[in-house]
């Protein structure tokens, strides 16, 4: 679960809802673990998550616009025990981000944000920038923003698989810039095709639901989306 789904809720409510949904792995957005937290505060949240039987495997999306923000992100992730940063580093900071990823042994999965984003609109725009970097740096494909660019997420994941580190799964109302979030299975993305592609390629990473609809009441739509994905997987 990408905790941005529960951006209108506090930490305790978010953990409770994730457990109700039967999920165990979490990507924390900063409202649930602020980037500016002290090491002791980060360790306390890490312990709370572990006590709840959950795995804080990643943090993000984390923007990196300065050298200080790059270093802060990796210190934060290391203290929290995260294995992946889902991030958006400025292009000129990619070299520093690569160096930090190697030194901390934390993978940096760069997130594409769709047709209106200037840095990384498409999965291809990410891989173009990182193809010559260490394999600690790769792609978090957001399949909703990918379809908004008119690109089939399954085809994109297949083409760019060697750099695929993480997945944000969702559905959209249209394969166009104006497409908006909707429950998985009600939108235009071919979810069975996308999941078959991951299975065919033996994807070993995490698929995180980022349900952006119904900010004040996301649990029903998130549950429907998870149920749809589980149903598809059971039939493959």
NORWONOR-V393023 format. One record per residue. RES is the residue in one letter. PHI is phi in whole degrees, 0 to 359 (NA if undefined). PSI is psi in whole degrees, -180 to 180 (NA if undefined). Layout:
BEGIN
res=RES phi=PHI psi=PSI
res=RES phi=PHI psi=PSI
END
This chain:
BEGIN
res=X phi=NA psi=127
res=X phi=277 psi=118
res=X phi=291 psi=-8
res=X phi=303 psi=-26
res=X phi=308 psi=-37
res=X phi=251 psi=39
res=X phi=296 psi=-20
res=X phi=270 psi=4
res=X phi=237 psi=156
res=X phi=282 psi=177
res=X phi=299 psi=-50
res=X phi=297 psi=-44
res=X phi=297 psi=-40
res=X phi=297 psi=-47
res=X phi=298 psi=-41
res=X phi=296 psi=-41
res=X phi=290 psi=-38
res=X phi=298 psi=-41
res=X phi=294 psi=-39
res=X phi=299 psi=-32
res=X phi=281 psi=-7
res=X phi=78 psi=21
res=X phi=261 psi=158
res=X phi=233 psi=-19
res=X phi=250 psi=140
res=X phi=229 psi=141
res=X phi=252 psi=118
res=X phi=272 psi=127
res=X phi=278 psi=160
res=X phi=296 psi=-22
res=X phi=293 psi=-19
res=X phi=260 psi=-17
res=X phi=207 psi=90
res=X phi=303 psi=140
res=X phi=300 psi=-30
res=X phi=274 psi=8
res=X phi=299 psi=150
res=X phi=287 psi=161
res=X phi=306 psi=-39
res=X phi=294 psi=-39
res=X phi=294 psi=-41
res=X phi=296 psi=-44
res=X phi=296 psi=-34
res=X phi=294 psi=-42
res=X phi=292 psi=-41
res=X phi=303 psi=-44
res=X phi=294 psi=-40
res=X phi=298 psi=-44
res=X phi=298 psi=-44
res=X phi=296 psi=-40
res=X phi=298 psi=-30
res=X phi=278 psi=0
res=X phi=78 psi=24
res=X phi=247 psi=161
res=X phi=243 psi=110
res=X phi=277 psi=82
res=X phi=276 psi=-20
res=X phi=207 psi=165
res=X phi=227 psi=142
res=X phi=152 psi=175
res=X phi=284 psi=134
res=X phi=247 psi=121
res=X phi=273 psi=141
res=X phi=231 psi=98
res=X phi=254 psi=-12
res=X phi=222 psi=165
res=X phi=299 psi=-39
res=X phi=299 psi=-38
res=X phi=289 psi=-32
res=X phi=297 psi=-50
res=X phi=295 psi=-40
res=X phi=300 psi=-42
res=X phi=298 psi=-43
res=X phi=286 psi=-35
res=X phi=297 psi=-44
res=X phi=301 psi=-49
res=X phi=295 psi=-41
res=X phi=297 psi=-45
res=X phi=296 psi=-36
res=X phi=280 psi=-9
res=X phi=78 psi=21
res=X phi=283 psi=144
res=X phi=266 psi=-20
res=X phi=222 psi=141
res=X phi=254 psi=122
res=X phi=271 psi=106
res=X phi=227 psi=170
res=X phi=224 psi=84
res=X phi=278 psi=140
res=X phi=304 psi=149
res=X phi=305 psi=-40
res=X phi=289 psi=-10
res=X phi=258 psi=4
res=X phi=297 psi=-37
res=X phi=297 psi=-45
res=X phi=295 psi=-41
res=X phi=298 psi=-41
res=X phi=299 psi=-45
res=X phi=300 psi=-45
res=X phi=294 psi=-40
res=X phi=300 psi=-41
res=X phi=292 psi=-47
res=X phi=294 psi=-39
res=X phi=271 psi=-10
res=X phi=55 psi=46
res=X phi=237 psi=127
res=X phi=283 psi=144
res=X phi=249 psi=110
res=X phi=258 psi=108
res=X phi=278 psi=130
res=X phi=264 psi=127
res=X phi=277 psi=143
res=X phi=235 psi=19
res=X phi=92 psi=179
res=X phi=295 psi=-19
res=X phi=266 psi=-2
res=X phi=274 psi=135
res=X phi=272 psi=-23
res=X phi=271 psi=-56
res=X phi=220 psi=75
res=X phi=291 psi=-40
res=X phi=240 psi=161
res=X phi=303 psi=-39
res=X phi=299 psi=-36
res=X phi=293 psi=-29
res=X phi=291 psi=-52
res=X phi=294 psi=-33
res=X phi=302 psi=-35
res=X phi=276 psi=-25
res=X phi=248 psi=-2
res=X phi=300 psi=-25
res=X phi=259 psi=8
res=X phi=266 psi=169
res=X phi=303 psi=151
res=X phi=291 psi=-5
res=X phi=294 psi=-17
res=X phi=249 psi=127
res=X phi=203 psi=-146
res=X phi=243 psi=134
res=X phi=255 psi=106
res=X phi=280 psi=122
res=X phi=264 psi=108
res=X phi=288 psi=-23
res=X phi=291 psi=-49
res=X phi=293 psi=-28
res=X phi=293 psi=-46
res=X phi=294 psi=-30
res=X phi=294 psi=-20
res=X phi=271 psi=4
res=X phi=78 psi=20
res=X phi=250 psi=133
res=X phi=290 psi=118
res=X phi=299 psi=-34
res=X phi=295 psi=-45
res=X phi=297 psi=-41
res=X phi=295 psi=-45
res=X phi=298 psi=-38
res=X phi=293 psi=-46
res=X phi=296 psi=-37
res=X phi=253 psi=20
res=X phi=302 psi=-35
res=X phi=298 psi=-18
res=X phi=249 psi=9
res=X phi=277 psi=115
res=X phi=251 psi=-24
res=X phi=201 psi=160
res=X phi=225 psi=133
res=X phi=253 psi=115
res=X phi=258 psi=141
res=X phi=192 psi=-178
res=X phi=226 psi=159
res=X phi=226 psi=156
res=X phi=282 psi=-22
res=X phi=205 psi=149
res=X phi=272 psi=61
res=X phi=203 psi=166
res=X phi=304 psi=-31
res=X phi=275 psi=1
res=X phi=300 psi=139
res=X phi=238 psi=167
res=X phi=289 psi=147
res=X phi=206 psi=163
res=X phi=303 psi=140
res=X phi=298 psi=132
res=X phi=103 psi=-19
res=X phi=261 psi=-10
res=X phi=259 psi=-156
res=X phi=260 psi=-8
res=X phi=282 psi=135
res=X phi=280 psi=86
res=X phi=296 psi=-44
res=X phi=303 psi=-42
res=X phi=297 psi=-42
res=X phi=296 psi=-46
res=X phi=293 psi=-37
res=X phi=299 psi=-37
res=X phi=296 psi=-45
res=X phi=298 psi=-42
res=X phi=293 psi=-44
res=X phi=301 psi=-38
res=X phi=271 psi=4
res=X phi=58 psi=44
res=X phi=299 psi=127
res=X phi=249 psi=5
res=X phi=271 psi=-163
res=X phi=257 psi=144
res=X phi=249 psi=113
res=X phi=254 psi=130
res=X phi=285 psi=126
res=X phi=240 psi=94
res=X phi=263 psi=108
res=X phi=262 psi=-5
res=X phi=277 psi=157
res=X phi=58 psi=57
res=X phi=307 psi=-38
res=X phi=274 psi=-12
res=X phi=211 psi=65
res=X phi=278 psi=-14
res=X phi=298 psi=-46
res=X phi=300 psi=-46
res=X phi=292 psi=-36
res=X phi=294 psi=-42
res=X phi=296 psi=-43
res=X phi=298 psi=-43
res=X phi=296 psi=-45
res=X phi=296 psi=-41
res=X phi=299 psi=-40
res=X phi=297 psi=-48
res=X phi=298 psi=-43
res=X phi=295 psi=-37
res=X phi=295 psi=-43
res=X phi=299 psi=-47
res=X phi=299 psi=-39
res=X phi=294 psi=-26
res=X phi=267 psi=-5
res=X phi=276 psi=NA
END
